[in-house]
Structures are given as structure tokens and as C-alpha cells.
Amino acid sequence: MIALLLVLLLALILFGVGFALKALWWVAIAVLVIWAFGFVFRGAAADGTRGRWYRW
């Protein structure tokens, strides 16, 4: 009985980790798309040249 509970608990943990990793992949893709749009649609600087799109 304890072995069955341990197997079920392990399956639940692995399912949670798998779901979290899949969700993190979607977040990474969204950040990449936002970064690409920021790179393509960067605004011009005050002196008319193309400025940096990032702030650091």
C-alpha cells in the first residue's frame, strides 16, 4: 500500500514538473517574441539616429 502511494506521489510530482516546464517554454517564447518586436520597432533617438532599444 505504501509503495502504491509513493508511486502515485512520484507520478504527481513528475506531472507537475512537466507541466511547469511546458509553461516555462511558453513564457520563454512570449519573451522572445516581445524582444524581437522591440528590436525591430525600436524608436529613433532625439538626434535622428537609431538609438538603443534597451535601457541598460
ABEGO torsion letter per residue (X at the ends): XAAAAAAAAAAAAAAAAAAAAAAAAAAAAAAAAAAAAAAAABBBBAAGBBBBABAX
